[in-house]
Amino acid sequence: MSTRAGLLDASPPGWLALPSAWTVAALITAAAVAAPIMAVLVGAAAPAGPVWRHLAETVLAELVANSVLLAAGTALISTAIGASTAWLVTMHAFPGRRLFEVALLLPLAMPAYLIGYVYTDLLDVTGPVQGWIRESFGLRFGEYWFPQIRSIEGAVVMFGLVLYPYVYLLCRAAFLEQSICLAEVARTLGCSKRGMIWRVALPLARPAIAAGAGLAVMEALADFGTVGHFAVRTFTTGIYQAWFHMADRTAAQQLAACLMGIVALLLLSERLVRGPRRFFNTSSKHQALVPQPLGGASALLAIVACTLPVLLGFVIPAARLAFLGWSAGDDGALVLPFARNSFLLAGLAALCAVTVAVVIAYGARLFPSPLIRGATTVASLGYAIPGSVIAVGVLVPFGLFDNALDGWMRARFGVSTGLLLSGTIAALVFAYVVRFLAVALSSVEAGLERIRPSIEDAARVLGRSPAGSLATVHLPLLRGSLLSAALLVFVDTMKELPATLIVRPFDFDTLAVRVYNLASDEKLAQASTAALLIVAAGLIPVAVLARAMRRSGH
């Protein structure tokens, strides 16, 4: 028997009952998080109604095709930009390399719908770019060719420009973990520098590339603001229209189930393509990579390749928003209520998500059974599900509960309780927690892994209960991880649009909803102030990531 097991057997009676208590807490949490997803699946099994049949006959094929094209295009562009820039800043030395290591993260602060609004304002028929072309060359509209920004191709480019940092981060970490010994062996076997990239470095980084591209694809499929503004019909826009415009809950659930199926297929496709192959370094020796210096034209090309994504994905949109905000943006008093609502919701969501993450992660640490591991996996599924799906899944059971309670109170006491959960802040915060719990859970789990098990053993010997040990030992040691988790959930909540649009209480708009409503009315200048506040909040995780990269040497 291990020392850890021996201490458990010799621990006070309070510890012996603890694993089951934490198991129950983790299972209840996982069941609550999984309830919206199960509600969607159960509702989707209902008989098809006239709205669903109408959608199937008219737009369903278009929704599927556009969603697949959106996913494929986003994966292609984000992988091309993210992997290439990660390779350049990791494997080569050129002027500005240290600056680009951090600057390439900046598009993470720019939500896709904001960059879509900005480039539509700049490149549309009435925008300044086409206006300058007409004035400079004496042309009228229709006498010259210009790419159509409001198209699925335009939406794919927008997503690629702001989502490539997911691939960049993971690829850069994968490249840094590769040993220079592999490159030396490849060269002795006659492999060129280009061949070494395609036959050694990229295959070893394939899991990281797939993970980053998967995150980018899920974010693209979850988007509502960009595709809605670009008039591209996807499952997210279809769910919104079925719920609000057609007032058919069952049709919305059935569309949500289809979208969940597409997400599941995308997540499984790379694993099936990879098959039984595994990509890792089999050598026990590791020698850090030494960046190869670039000069002349090669250095210039590297600088251009790293500058363009930052320029197009952050600098130009941020500069345009700043100009519009300075010239014709909302004043502070008008934006203040929306900012207050956003900060309230984001703060509550961050607090609840971190609390739930601590309960699940600490329970898994104390009692690492397959049951707890399964509960943790289920609790993490929300991040792979679009916000519109989660919103539908939240409103359906909450609506059933409200209606059942109201009917019982009317029959029993002649009193109507109304809507206690549906369309409330509690329902919206719950949707955020389901959506972003995985973000908090990963940070808390990583922090717990850095705490030695001997600390729990010492606490047991000293008579500390699990709750006491958590409060006085673990939480102080987890302060950094908890802060990082709270910040990430806070910023993700600030940017979330689909779930907010569907679940929010009546006349309770956030900054994201304010920007969406004004941009839909072609009032981007007025919306720029709220948009800049969202971007400013998005810079927080970028700063946290940059600091972590500096500390770890990555």
C-alpha positions as CSV (number, residue, x, y, z in Angstrom):
1,M,0.0,0.0,0.0
2,S,1.3,3.5,-0.9
3,T,2.1,6.0,1.7
4,R,-0.8,8.2,0.5
5,A,-3.2,5.3,0.8
6,G,-1.9,4.5,4.2
7,L,-2.4,8.0,5.4
8,L,-6.0,7.8,4.1
9,D,-6.6,4.7,6.1
10,A,-5.2,6.3,9.3
11,S,-7.0,9.5,8.8
12,P,-9.7,10.8,11.2
13,P,-13.3,9.6,10.6
14,G,-14.3,12.9,9.0
15,W,-11.9,12.2,6.1
16,L,-13.4,8.7,5.5
17,A,-16.9,10.2,4.6
18,L,-15.4,12.9,2.5
19,P,-14.9,11.1,-0.9
20,S,-18.5,10.3,-1.2
21,A,-19.5,13.8,-0.4
22,W,-17.2,15.3,-3.0
23,T,-18.4,12.6,-5.4
24,V,-22.0,13.7,-4.9
25,A,-21.1,17.3,-5.3
26,A,-19.2,16.7,-8.5
27,L,-22.0,14.5,-9.9
28,I,-24.6,17.1,-9.1
29,T,-22.6,19.8,-10.7
30,A,-22.0,17.7,-13.8
31,A,-25.7,16.9,-14.1
32,A,-26.6,20.5,-13.8
33,V,-24.1,21.5,-16.5
34,A,-25.2,18.6,-18.7
35,A,-28.9,19.4,-18.3
36,P,-29.1,22.0,-21.1
37,I,-27.4,19.6,-23.5
38,M,-29.7,16.8,-22.6
39,A,-32.7,19.1,-22.9
40,V,-31.8,19.9,-26.4
41,L,-31.4,16.2,-27.3
42,V,-34.7,15.2,-25.7
43,G,-36.5,18.1,-27.3
44,A,-35.1,17.2,-30.7
45,A,-36.7,13.8,-30.6
46,A,-40.1,15.3,-30.7
47,P,-42.2,14.9,-33.9
48,A,-41.4,17.4,-36.6
49,G,-43.8,20.3,-36.8
50,P,-44.7,22.5,-39.7
51,V,-41.9,25.0,-39.0
52,W,-39.2,22.2,-39.0
53,R,-40.6,20.8,-42.2
54,H,-40.6,24.3,-43.8
55,L,-37.0,24.8,-42.7
56,A,-36.0,21.3,-44.0
57,E,-37.5,22.0,-47.4
58,T,-36.1,25.5,-47.8
59,V,-33.0,26.4,-45.9
60,L,-31.6,23.3,-44.0
61,A,-29.3,22.3,-46.9
62,E,-28.0,25.9,-47.0
63,L,-27.4,25.9,-43.2
64,V,-25.4,22.7,-43.4
65,A,-23.4,23.8,-46.4
66,N,-22.6,27.2,-45.0
67,S,-21.7,25.8,-41.5
68,V,-19.3,23.2,-43.1
69,L,-17.7,25.8,-45.4
70,L,-17.3,28.2,-42.4
71,A,-15.6,25.5,-40.3
72,A,-13.3,24.3,-43.1
73,G,-12.3,27.8,-44.2
74,T,-11.7,29.0,-40.6
75,A,-9.6,25.9,-39.9
76,L,-7.5,26.4,-43.1
77,I,-6.8,30.1,-42.5
78,S,-6.2,30.0,-38.8
79,T,-3.9,27.0,-39.2
80,A,-1.9,28.6,-42.1
81,I,-1.4,31.9,-40.1
82,G,-1.0,30.4,-36.7
83,A,1.4,27.6,-37.6
84,S,3.6,29.7,-39.9
85,T,4.0,32.6,-37.5
86,A,4.7,30.1,-34.6
87,W,7.4,28.5,-36.7
88,L,9.0,31.8,-37.6
89,V,9.2,33.2,-34.1
90,T,10.3,29.9,-32.6
91,M,12.8,28.6,-35.1
92,H,14.3,31.8,-36.5
93,A,15.8,35.0,-35.2
94,F,15.0,38.3,-37.0
95,P,14.5,41.9,-36.0
96,G,11.4,42.4,-33.8
97,R,11.0,38.7,-33.0
98,R,10.5,39.3,-29.3
99,L,7.9,41.9,-30.0
100,F,6.0,39.6,-32.4
101,E,5.9,36.8,-29.8
102,V,3.5,38.9,-27.8
103,A,1.9,41.0,-30.6
104,L,0.7,38.0,-32.4
105,L,-1.7,37.4,-29.5
106,L,-3.4,40.7,-29.8
107,P,-6.2,39.6,-32.1
108,L,-7.5,37.5,-29.2
109,A,-8.8,40.7,-27.8
110,M,-10.9,41.4,-30.9
111,P,-14.2,39.5,-31.0
112,A,-15.0,38.3,-34.5
113,Y,-18.2,40.3,-34.7
114,L,-16.4,43.5,-34.0
115,I,-13.8,43.0,-36.7
116,G,-16.6,42.0,-39.1
117,Y,-18.5,45.3,-38.3
118,V,-15.3,47.3,-38.8
119,Y,-14.3,45.8,-42.2
120,T,-17.9,46.0,-43.4
121,D,-17.8,49.7,-42.5
122,L,-14.5,50.1,-44.4
123,L,-15.0,48.0,-47.4
124,D,-18.7,48.1,-48.2
125,V,-20.1,50.0,-51.1
126,T,-20.7,53.1,-49.0
127,G,-17.4,52.7,-47.1
128,P,-14.3,55.0,-47.4
129,V,-12.3,52.5,-49.5
130,Q,-14.7,52.1,-52.4
131,G,-15.6,55.8,-52.1
132,W,-11.9,56.7,-52.6
133,I,-11.7,54.3,-55.6
134,R,-14.7,56.0,-57.3
135,E,-13.5,59.5,-56.6
136,S,-9.9,58.8,-57.6
137,F,-10.6,57.1,-60.9
138,G,-14.0,58.7,-61.9
139,L,-15.8,55.4,-61.7
140,R,-19.4,54.6,-60.7
141,F,-20.5,51.6,-58.8
142,G,-20.6,48.5,-61.1
143,E,-17.8,49.8,-63.3
144,Y,-15.1,48.2,-61.3
145,W,-14.6,44.9,-59.5
146,F,-14.3,44.8,-55.7
147,P,-14.6,41.7,-53.4
148,Q,-17.9,41.3,-51.7
149,I,-17.2,41.6,-47.9
150,R,-20.8,40.5,-46.9
151,S,-20.3,36.9,-48.0
152,I,-19.2,33.6,-46.6
153,E,-15.7,34.1,-47.9
154,G,-15.6,37.5,-46.1
155,A,-16.8,35.8,-42.9
156,V,-14.2,33.1,-43.1
157,V,-11.4,35.7,-43.5
158,M,-12.7,37.6,-40.4
159,F,-12.7,34.4,-38.3
160,G,-9.3,33.5,-39.5
161,L,-7.8,36.9,-38.6
162,V,-9.0,36.8,-35.0
163,L,-8.9,33.0,-34.2
164,Y,-5.4,32.1,-35.5
165,P,-3.9,32.8,-32.0
166,Y,-5.4,29.5,-30.8
167,V,-3.2,27.7,-33.3
168,Y,-0.3,30.0,-32.7
169,L,-0.2,29.4,-29.0
170,L,-0.4,25.6,-29.1
171,C,2.0,25.3,-32.1
172,R,4.6,27.5,-30.5
173,A,4.5,25.4,-27.3
174,A,4.8,22.2,-29.4
175,F,7.7,23.6,-31.5
176,L,9.6,24.7,-28.3
177,E,9.2,21.1,-26.9
178,Q,10.9,19.6,-29.9
179,S,14.6,18.8,-29.5
180,I,17.3,20.0,-31.8
181,C,18.5,16.4,-31.9
182,L,15.6,15.6,-34.2
183,A,16.6,18.3,-36.7
184,E,20.2,17.1,-36.7
185,V,19.2,13.5,-37.3
186,A,16.9,14.6,-40.2
187,R,19.8,16.5,-41.8
188,T,22.2,13.6,-41.5
189,L,19.6,11.5,-43.3
190,G,19.7,13.9,-46.2
191,C,16.5,15.9,-45.3
192,S,16.5,19.5,-46.5
193,K,15.3,22.4,-44.3
194,R,12.0,22.4,-46.1
195,G,11.7,18.6,-45.8
196,M,12.5,18.8,-42.1
197,I,9.6,21.1,-41.6
198,W,7.1,18.9,-43.4
199,R,8.4,15.5,-42.4
200,V,9.5,16.1,-38.8
201,A,8.4,19.3,-37.1
202,L,4.8,19.6,-38.4
203,P,3.9,15.9,-37.8
204,L,5.2,16.2,-34.2
205,A,3.1,19.3,-33.8
206,R,0.0,17.8,-35.4
207,P,-2.0,17.3,-32.2
208,A,-1.4,20.9,-31.2
209,I,-2.4,22.1,-34.7
210,A,-5.6,20.0,-34.5
211,A,-6.4,21.2,-31.0
212,G,-5.9,24.9,-32.0
213,A,-7.9,24.6,-35.2
214,G,-10.6,22.8,-33.3
215,L,-11.0,25.7,-30.9
216,A,-11.1,28.1,-33.8
217,V,-13.7,26.1,-35.6
218,M,-15.9,25.8,-32.5
219,E,-15.7,29.6,-32.0
220,A,-16.7,30.2,-35.6
221,L,-19.7,27.8,-35.5
222,A,-20.8,29.5,-32.2
223,D,-20.7,33.0,-33.7
224,F,-23.9,34.9,-34.4
225,G,-22.9,38.6,-34.8
226,T,-20.5,38.2,-37.7
227,V,-22.6,35.8,-39.8
228,G,-25.8,37.7,-39.1
229,H,-24.2,41.0,-40.2
230,F,-22.7,39.3,-43.3
231,A,-26.1,37.8,-44.2
232,V,-24.7,34.3,-44.0
233,R,-27.2,31.7,-42.9
234,T,-25.8,29.2,-40.4
235,F,-27.3,27.0,-37.7
236,T,-26.7,29.7,-35.2
237,T,-28.8,32.2,-37.1
238,G,-31.4,29.5,-37.8
239,I,-31.8,28.7,-34.1
240,Y,-32.3,32.4,-33.3
241,Q,-34.9,32.9,-36.0
242,A,-36.7,29.7,-35.1
243,W,-36.9,30.7,-31.5
244,F,-37.8,34.4,-31.8
245,H,-39.2,35.0,-35.2
246,M,-41.1,31.7,-35.7
247,A,-41.8,31.1,-32.0
248,D,-41.2,27.3,-32.4
249,R,-39.2,25.9,-29.5
250,T,-39.1,22.4,-30.9
251,A,-37.7,23.5,-34.3
252,A,-35.0,25.5,-32.4
253,Q,-34.1,22.4,-30.4
254,Q,-33.9,20.3,-33.6
255,L,-31.6,22.8,-35.3
256,A,-29.5,22.9,-32.1
257,A,-29.2,19.1,-32.2
258,C,-28.1,19.2,-35.8
259,L,-25.4,21.8,-34.9
260,M,-24.2,19.6,-32.0
261,G,-23.9,16.7,-34.4
262,I,-21.7,18.7,-36.7
263,V,-19.5,19.8,-33.8
264,A,-19.2,16.2,-32.7
265,L,-18.3,15.0,-36.2
266,L,-15.6,17.7,-36.5
267,L,-14.1,16.8,-33.2
268,L,-14.0,13.1,-34.2
269,S,-12.8,13.6,-37.7
270,E,-9.2,14.4,-36.9
271,R,-8.9,11.5,-34.5
272,L,-10.2,9.2,-37.3
273,V,-7.8,10.6,-39.8
274,R,-4.9,10.3,-37.4
275,G,-5.8,6.7,-36.7
276,P,-3.4,4.7,-34.4
277,R,-0.5,6.9,-35.3
278,R,1.1,8.9,-32.4
279,F,3.4,11.9,-32.7
280,F,6.0,12.4,-29.9
281,N,9.7,12.5,-29.2
282,T,11.0,9.1,-28.4
283,S,14.4,10.3,-27.2
284,S,15.1,10.8,-23.5
285,K,17.6,13.6,-24.4
286,H,16.4,17.0,-25.0
287,Q,18.4,19.9,-26.3
288,A,16.7,23.2,-26.6
289,L,16.2,24.6,-30.1
290,V,18.5,27.5,-31.1
291,P,16.7,30.0,-33.4
292,Q,18.5,30.3,-36.7
293,P,19.3,33.9,-37.7
294,L,17.7,35.3,-40.8
295,G,19.0,38.2,-42.8
296,G,18.3,40.2,-45.9
297,A,15.2,39.3,-47.9
298,S,14.4,36.3,-45.6
299,A,14.3,38.5,-42.5
300,L,12.1,41.1,-44.4
301,L,9.7,38.3,-45.4
302,A,9.5,37.0,-41.8
303,I,8.7,40.5,-40.5
304,V,6.0,41.0,-43.1
305,A,4.5,37.6,-42.4
306,C,4.3,38.4,-38.7
307,T,3.1,42.0,-39.2
308,L,0.2,41.4,-41.5
309,P,-1.9,39.2,-39.1
310,V,-1.4,41.7,-36.3
311,L,-2.1,44.7,-38.5
312,L,-5.2,43.2,-40.1
313,G,-6.5,41.4,-37.0
314,F,-6.0,44.1,-34.4
315,V,-4.3,47.4,-35.3
316,I,-6.6,48.5,-38.2
317,P,-9.9,47.5,-36.5
318,A,-8.8,49.0,-33.1
319,A,-7.6,52.2,-34.9
320,R,-10.9,52.5,-36.8
321,L,-13.0,52.0,-33.6
322,A,-10.9,54.6,-31.8
323,F,-11.4,57.1,-34.6
324,L,-15.1,56.5,-34.7
325,G,-15.4,56.7,-31.0
326,W,-13.5,60.0,-30.8
327,S,-15.5,61.5,-33.6
328,A,-19.1,60.2,-33.1
329,G,-19.2,57.6,-30.4
330,D,-21.6,57.3,-27.5
331,D,-20.9,59.5,-24.5
332,G,-20.0,57.8,-21.2
333,A,-23.4,58.4,-19.6
334,L,-25.2,56.6,-22.4
335,V,-22.8,53.6,-22.3
336,L,-22.6,53.3,-18.5
337,P,-25.8,51.2,-18.0
338,F,-24.7,48.6,-20.6
339,A,-21.2,48.5,-19.1
340,R,-22.7,48.0,-15.7
341,N,-24.8,45.1,-16.9
342,S,-21.8,43.5,-18.7
343,F,-19.5,43.9,-15.6
344,L,-22.2,42.5,-13.3
345,L,-22.9,39.5,-15.4
346,A,-19.2,38.8,-16.1
347,G,-18.3,39.1,-12.5
348,L,-21.1,36.8,-11.4
349,A,-20.2,34.3,-14.1
350,A,-16.5,34.3,-13.2
351,L,-17.3,33.8,-9.5
352,C,-19.8,31.0,-10.1
353,A,-17.6,29.2,-12.7
354,V,-14.5,29.4,-10.5
355,T,-16.4,28.1,-7.5
356,V,-17.9,25.2,-9.5
357,A,-14.4,24.4,-10.9
358,V,-12.8,24.3,-7.5
359,V,-15.5,21.9,-6.2
360,I,-15.1,19.5,-9.2
361,A,-11.3,19.7,-9.4
362,Y,-10.7,19.3,-5.7
363,G,-13.2,16.4,-5.5
364,A,-11.3,14.7,-8.4
365,R,-8.0,15.3,-6.6
366,L,-9.3,13.8,-3.3
367,F,-11.1,10.9,-4.9
368,P,-9.8,10.3,-8.4
369,S,-12.3,7.5,-9.4
370,P,-13.5,6.9,-12.9
371,L,-16.9,8.3,-11.8
372,I,-15.3,11.7,-10.9
373,R,-13.2,11.7,-14.0
374,G,-16.3,11.1,-16.1
375,A,-18.2,13.9,-14.3
376,T,-15.3,16.3,-14.9
377,T,-15.4,15.4,-18.6
378,V,-19.1,16.0,-18.8
379,A,-18.8,19.3,-17.0
380,S,-16.2,20.4,-19.6
381,L,-18.4,19.8,-22.6
382,G,-20.0,23.2,-22.6
383,Y,-17.1,24.9,-24.3
384,A,-17.5,22.7,-27.3
385,I,-21.1,23.6,-27.7
386,P,-22.2,26.9,-29.3
387,G,-23.8,29.5,-27.0
388,S,-27.0,29.4,-29.0
389,V,-27.4,25.7,-28.3
390,I,-26.7,26.2,-24.6
391,A,-29.2,29.1,-24.5
392,V,-32.0,26.9,-26.0
393,G,-31.0,24.1,-23.6
394,V,-31.2,26.5,-20.6
395,L,-34.5,28.1,-21.5
396,V,-36.4,24.8,-22.2
397,P,-36.0,23.2,-18.7
398,F,-36.3,26.5,-17.0
399,G,-39.5,27.3,-18.9
400,L,-41.0,23.9,-18.1
401,F,-40.2,24.4,-14.4
402,D,-41.7,27.9,-14.4
403,N,-44.9,26.7,-16.2
404,A,-45.3,23.7,-13.9
405,L,-44.8,25.7,-10.8
406,D,-47.1,28.5,-12.0
407,G,-49.9,25.9,-12.9
408,W,-49.6,24.2,-9.5
409,M,-49.7,27.5,-7.6
410,R,-52.7,28.7,-9.6
411,A,-54.6,25.4,-8.9
412,R,-53.6,25.2,-5.3
413,F,-53.6,28.8,-4.1
414,G,-55.0,30.8,-7.0
415,V,-51.7,32.7,-7.2
416,S,-49.5,33.1,-10.3
417,T,-45.8,32.9,-9.7
418,G,-44.9,34.1,-13.3
419,L,-41.4,33.4,-14.6
420,L,-39.0,32.8,-11.7
421,L,-36.1,31.5,-13.7
422,S,-36.7,32.0,-17.4
423,G,-35.5,35.4,-18.7
424,T,-33.7,36.2,-15.5
425,I,-30.1,37.1,-14.6
426,A,-29.8,33.7,-12.9
427,A,-30.6,31.9,-16.1
428,L,-28.1,34.0,-18.1
429,V,-25.4,33.4,-15.5
430,F,-26.1,29.7,-15.5
431,A,-25.8,29.7,-19.3
432,Y,-22.4,31.4,-19.1
433,V,-21.2,28.9,-16.5
434,V,-22.2,26.0,-18.7
435,R,-20.5,27.6,-21.7
436,F,-17.2,28.6,-20.0
437,L,-16.7,26.2,-17.1
438,A,-14.0,24.3,-19.1
439,V,-11.9,27.5,-19.2
440,A,-12.0,27.8,-15.4
441,L,-11.6,24.1,-14.8
442,S,-8.5,23.7,-16.9
443,S,-6.8,26.6,-15.0
444,V,-7.8,25.2,-11.5
445,E,-6.7,21.7,-12.4
446,A,-3.3,22.9,-13.6
447,G,-2.9,24.8,-10.4
448,L,-3.8,21.8,-8.3
449,E,-1.3,19.6,-10.2
450,R,1.5,21.9,-9.0
451,I,0.6,21.3,-5.3
452,R,2.4,18.3,-3.8
453,P,0.1,15.5,-2.4
454,S,2.2,15.6,0.7
455,I,0.5,18.9,1.7
456,E,-2.9,17.0,2.0
457,D,-1.1,14.3,3.9
458,A,0.3,16.8,6.4
459,A,-3.1,18.5,6.7
460,R,-4.7,15.1,7.6
461,V,-2.1,14.3,10.2
462,L,-2.7,17.7,11.8
463,G,-6.5,17.0,11.9
464,R,-7.6,19.4,9.2
465,S,-10.9,18.5,7.5
466,P,-11.0,18.6,3.7
467,A,-12.9,21.8,3.7
468,G,-10.5,23.3,6.2
469,S,-7.5,22.1,4.1
470,L,-9.1,23.7,1.0
471,A,-9.8,27.0,2.7
472,T,-6.5,27.4,4.6
473,V,-4.0,25.6,2.4
474,H,-5.1,25.0,-1.2
475,L,-6.9,28.2,-2.0
476,P,-4.0,30.5,-0.9
477,L,-1.7,28.4,-3.0
478,L,-4.2,28.5,-5.9
479,R,-4.5,32.3,-5.8
480,G,-2.8,32.9,-9.1
481,S,-4.6,30.1,-10.9
482,L,-8.0,31.2,-9.5
483,L,-7.3,34.8,-10.7
484,S,-6.3,33.6,-14.2
485,A,-9.5,31.5,-14.4
486,A,-11.7,34.3,-13.2
487,L,-10.2,36.8,-15.7
488,L,-10.6,34.4,-18.6
489,V,-14.2,33.6,-17.8
490,F,-14.8,37.3,-17.2
491,V,-13.5,38.3,-20.6
492,D,-15.2,35.5,-22.4
493,T,-18.5,36.5,-20.8
494,M,-18.0,40.1,-21.9
495,K,-17.7,39.0,-25.5
496,E,-20.4,36.4,-25.6
497,L,-23.3,37.4,-27.9
498,P,-25.6,34.4,-28.9
499,A,-26.4,33.2,-25.4
500,T,-26.9,36.8,-24.2
501,L,-29.3,37.6,-27.0
502,I,-31.5,34.6,-26.4
503,V,-31.5,34.3,-22.6
504,R,-31.1,37.9,-21.3
505,P,-33.9,39.5,-19.3
506,F,-36.2,42.0,-21.1
507,D,-34.6,45.4,-21.5
508,F,-31.3,44.2,-20.0
509,D,-28.7,44.8,-22.6
510,T,-25.0,44.3,-22.4
511,L,-22.1,46.0,-24.3
512,A,-22.1,43.1,-26.8
513,V,-25.9,43.4,-27.4
514,R,-25.5,47.2,-27.6
515,V,-22.9,46.9,-30.3
516,Y,-24.9,44.3,-32.2
517,N,-28.1,46.3,-32.2
518,L,-26.4,49.5,-33.4
519,A,-24.2,47.7,-36.0
520,S,-27.3,46.0,-37.3
521,D,-28.8,49.5,-37.9
522,E,-25.5,50.6,-39.6
523,K,-24.6,52.8,-36.7
524,L,-21.1,51.6,-36.1
525,A,-19.8,55.0,-35.1
526,Q,-22.3,55.2,-32.2
527,A,-21.4,51.6,-31.3
528,S,-17.7,52.2,-31.3
529,T,-17.5,53.3,-27.6
530,A,-19.1,50.1,-26.3
531,A,-16.9,48.1,-28.8
532,L,-13.7,49.7,-27.5
533,L,-14.7,48.7,-23.9
534,I,-15.1,45.1,-25.0
535,V,-11.7,45.2,-26.7
536,A,-10.1,46.8,-23.7
537,A,-11.4,44.0,-21.5
538,G,-10.1,41.5,-24.1
539,L,-6.6,42.8,-23.6
540,I,-6.6,41.4,-20.1
541,P,-6.1,37.7,-21.0
542,V,-3.6,38.7,-23.6
543,A,-1.5,40.4,-20.9
544,V,-1.9,37.4,-18.7
545,L,-0.8,35.0,-21.5
546,A,2.2,37.3,-22.4
547,R,3.3,37.3,-18.8
548,A,3.0,33.6,-18.5
549,M,5.0,33.1,-21.7
550,R,7.8,35.3,-20.3
551,R,7.9,33.4,-17.0
552,S,8.0,30.0,-18.7
553,G,10.5,31.0,-21.3
554,H,7.9,30.2,-24.0
